[in-house]
């Protein structure tokens, strides 16, 4: 199944894609997609719906983030060896963990807001995990059974804030619109192997990133299990898992986003996003 939220910002409704790619409004069945509704039985409940009997969303309707909100928005840094190399950093022995502000979630095609005074705005195509079942000391062997589904994420980053202003990476990762997610959440039963997904990102029509989740240092199962040793992961939590090489920071000379630039990114089976950078 593919879970979407559609409508104007702040007034989105939950939906499902039917077999023809039409968005069906499920707001009569579930209030919204949120931590409160991401229970173990959500997928089963949605799978029993007769989508043909539900109203279709208007053609061309805006898509919001496929979650109304998340409790945790966790990110894994330097999870591709070639990206670590382009960043001039050693391959980590353990996953590097940081947070993004939960309220930086935005729709897959919404504008990305350039923070005031920003000089080093960057892009990162990433596979995101959506948790479906509470994780507390979960084994690696059992970790994938706790995953509700997967989504495409652009881990938008302000590199000066991240690396040159002291403190944690979070300050360069959390501005409004720095977490485009979607266009939908694909339930885990539709992704045969999360470690075999092609991914790309273009800037102004030119290819910047090409990769595959097969080259992740720490797999989805490892990440979920590892995090659960340090914190409890709840249903509806989002974990974005790192990016392949080709970010602006790693280019020679470095290249960063400015107002008017456009990003186009995608992951096989998870859809595509398009964003335009605008002044805040």
C-alpha positions, 0 to 999 in steps of 0.5 A, spaced: 500 500 500 501 507 498 499 512 504 499 519 502 496 525 505 493 530 500 490 537 500 492 544 502 498 545 507 495 544 514 488 541 512 491 535 509 487 528 509 489 521 509 489 517 503 491 511 499 493 510 492 488 505 488 491 500 483 490 505 478 494 511 481 488 515 484 488 517 491 482 515 495 480 519 501 480 515 507 478 520 512 472 517 513 475 511 516 482 514 519 482 521 522 490 522 520 496 518 519 500 520 526 503 516 531 497 515 535 494 511 529 500 508 526 498 501 530 500 494 529 493 493 526 493 500 521 496 496 515 491 490 516 485 495 517 487 499 511 488 493 506 480 491 508 478 497 505 474 497 498 477 503 495 473 503 489 467 506 494 471 511 497 471 518 494 477 520 489 482 526 491 481 532 486 486 531 480 493 535 481 492 536 488 498 538 493 501 532 497 503 533 504 508 529 508 505 522 508 505 523 516 501 529 520 507 529 525 512 524 528 515 524 535 522 522 533 525 524 526 532 521 527 538 521 521 544 517 520 550 520 518 556 518 513 552 511 512 555 510 505 563 509 505 564 514 498 560 519 501 564 519 507 570 519 503 567 525 499 566 529 506 573 528 508 571 523 514 573 516 516 568 511 515 564 510 522 565 504 526 558 505 529 552 509 526 552 516 527 546 519 530 543 526 530 536 529 530 532 533 525 526 537 528 520 534 527 516 540 525 521 540 519 517 535 515 514 538 509 511 535 502 515 532 497 514 538 492 513 544 497 518 549 496 524 549 500 525 555 504 532 558 504 534 560 511 536 568 512 543 569 511 544 561 509 550 560 504 551 553 504 544 550 503 545 542 500 541 536 498 541 529 500 537 523 497 535 518 502 531 512 504 527 513 510 524 508 515 517 509 518 516 505 524 510 501 525 511 497 532 515 499 538 522 498 538 526 497 545 532 492 545 530 489 538 535 484 535 537 485 528 534 479 526 527 481 528 528 489 526 525 489 519 518 486 523 518 493 526 518 497 520 511 499 517 514 502 511 519 506 507 519 513 504 523 518 500 526 523 504 531 529 502 535 531 508 536 538 506 542 541 510 545 548 511 553 546 512 555 552 515 550 551 520 552 544 521 559 544 521 562 551 522 557 554 528 559 549 533 555 544 537 550 538 534 549 537 527 542 538 528 542 546 527 544 545 520 538 540 519 532 542 522 530 549 519 522 549 516 522 545 510 528 541 511 525 534 511 521 533 505 518 526 505 514 522 500 510 522 496 508 516 500 509 511 505 510 504 501 508 499 506 514 494 507 510 488 504 511 492 497 519 493 498 522 486 497 529 488 499 530 495 502 538 494 501 537 494 493 534 500 491 536 505 486 536 512 488 538 519 484 538 526 485 538 532 480 540 539 481 537 544 475 536 538 471 543 535 472 545 529 475 548 530 482 547 523 486 547 516 483 547 510 488 543 504 491 542 502 498 546 496 497 552 500 499 549 503 505 555 501 511 549 500 516 543 496 513 536 498 515 535 492 520 542 494 523 540 501 524 533 499 527 536 494 532 542 499 534 537 505 535 533 501 540 539 499 544 539 507 546 532 509 545 525 507 545 522 507 537 515 508 537 510 507 531 510 513 526 517 515 528 522 516 522 529 514 521 532 517 514 538 513 513 544 517 509 546 519 502 550 516 497 556 521 494 554 527 490 552 532 495 554 539 494 559 540 500 563 534 496 564 537 490 570 541 487 569 546 487 563 546 492 556 547 490 551 550 494 543 551 493 541 558 491 534 561 491 531 559 484 534 552 484 530 546 483 531 539 485 529 532 483 530 526 486 527 519 487 528 512 489 526 506 486 519 504 488 518 510 493 516 515 488 519 522 486 520 529 489 521 536 486 523 542 490 524 549 488 529 553 493 525 560 495 527 566 500 524 565 506 
